[in-house]
Amino acid sequence: LTFDPDNANSVTPFLDLSSGFGLRTASEGGLLGMAFHPDYPTTPEVFLYYTRNHTGPAMRSVISRFRLDNVASPGAGTVEEVILEVDQDNDNHNGGDIAFGPDGYLYIGLGDGGGAGDPFERAQDTTHLLGSMLRIDVIGTGAGYNIPAGNPNDMNAKCGPGTGNAADCPEIYAWGLRNPWRWSFDSQTGELWAGDVGQNNWEEVDIIENDGNYGWDCREGAHDFEPAGCPADLIDPVAEYSHSGGNVSITGGYVYRGAEIGALTGRYVFGDFASGRIWALQGSAQAGFTLEELDNTSTQISSFGVDQDGELYFTDYNGGRIMQIRSAGGGQDNVPDLLSASGCVGANDITQPYSGLVPYDINVPFWSDGAAKERYIGIPDSTTIAIDSNDDWVFPPGTVIVKNFRLGGRLIETRHLRRHPDGVWAGYTYEWNQAQTQATRVRVGKEVNIGGQDWIFPDEAECLRCHTNVATVALGPETAQMNKDFTYTSTGRDANQVATLDHIGLFASP
């Protein structure tokens, strides 16, 4: 699709692989990578990496050149030329990025073929193309490709799509990768930076060099995984982070070369798909890097990109959006660290809700380790709740949904599900102190023993794993759950909740 940034809600199809290509979208498959000819649009060629159905195995990765008949609106005259194919052992760990390097060659990132622990040992076997960064010459070669001089095994015969070759593959530039999910070249230095997804414990950032072995599955990050029989010349990552605080899967980014955020100039910026955190590296490869957290976005970051000015963007997989990284000062409203400053509690007694919040209950509550729960909804003045065709409630920006958790009558935790002014939902949680005089925001999750019971405070990024857009984010407040009688303590009256909210004008239509 293409779109005008000034009218981003209107998109135009550019290339369509949805029919006639046998596209296999199972697990991590689909259309995964795109690269324009270095001389585009003078040379009207676009290169795509996609996965298609195959027999034995079920998925095959395809690198194709598309010769466009019209760069503004490609049509029936566009021709596909398949350049390279690679069989996948499973439907995950396909890598997917492709890009032209500063040397004019096409680089292709491939995962280890999937399955836990690299079960077929692909990443350390250079007679297979999997688990590697490939480098091939596709400029002026027609439907085929040439092997660039300087690849580690550049004199060997080309490797086929299958799972066995007689000699080391000449297409391989570097290897020992588990699943290089997004990588890029520094536009100033030409260095190739990659985010390689880990197994159970560690995510890593690598600077990929020719003839480099990056360790998987001998090592996960800089830590032994299956070290028996492994070579000694493994290259450790330049940075890594653990699976704590909701982090699960790295999404590689870019070295920032834009002009809007001076503090990031020359620093590698990347994120985590699960937690939504964005970091920038500080330091150097010689002295060592540390991670600086730039933002905790509550999005699922699936890819980064840059515009012609070098400014950074990322895609939100869950929200279906393209976001720009900007300097601080705009976007979401402030989220305080103390519950007393949230505006959602009583002015004189923070154990009580703000008077403008409406209490509610639901027919089928989620069981939460025996805790009793109190629920409240607040929407901005002069706004209403819409009801869609599925009887799901569509809340206006500025909405806050509050839930208190009590064990033995004592307040333990308060959670806020907030729809910020920009329309983005996010979840926040607060831990109450023993005296019940204050609750403090918990950002990265923790576990506390309360009266012999282990209580888990979720990481903020974990909130949106259940409260997804597909589930309309707010899980409890919907017609079927709310259609019940409720005792309103402020009046002592029992009344149907849906009828009550309708009566006080909270719905957009009767």
Beta strands, then each sheet from edge to edge (+ up, - down):
strand 1: 2-4
strand 2: 7-12
strand 3: 31-36
strand 4: 45-53
strand 5: 59-67
strand 6: 79-88
strand 7: 98-100
strand 8: 106-109
strand 9: 132-136
strand 10: 172-175
strand 11: 180-185
strand 12: 192-196
strand 13: 202-208
strand 14: 219-220
strand 15: 223-224
strand 16: 239-242
strand 17: 250-255
strand 18: 268-272
strand 19: 277-284
strand 20: 288-296
strand 21: 301-306
strand 22: 312-316
strand 23: 321-324
strand 24: 358-360
strand 25: 372-378
strand 26: 386-387
strand 27: 393-394
strand 28: 400-407
strand 29: 410-419
strand 30: 425-432
strand 31: 439-442
strand 32: 446-450
strand 33: 453-457
strand 34: 485-488
strand 35: 493-496
sheet 1: 1+ 2-
sheet 2: 3+ 4- 5+ 6-
sheet 3: 7+ 8- 9+ 10-
sheet 4: 11+ 12- 13+ 16-
sheet 5: 14+ 15-
sheet 6: 17+ 18- 19+ 20-
sheet 7: 21+ 22- 23+
sheet 8: 24+ 25- 28+ 29- 30+ 31-
sheet 9: 26+ 27-
sheet 10: 32+ 33-
sheet 11: 34+ 35-
end
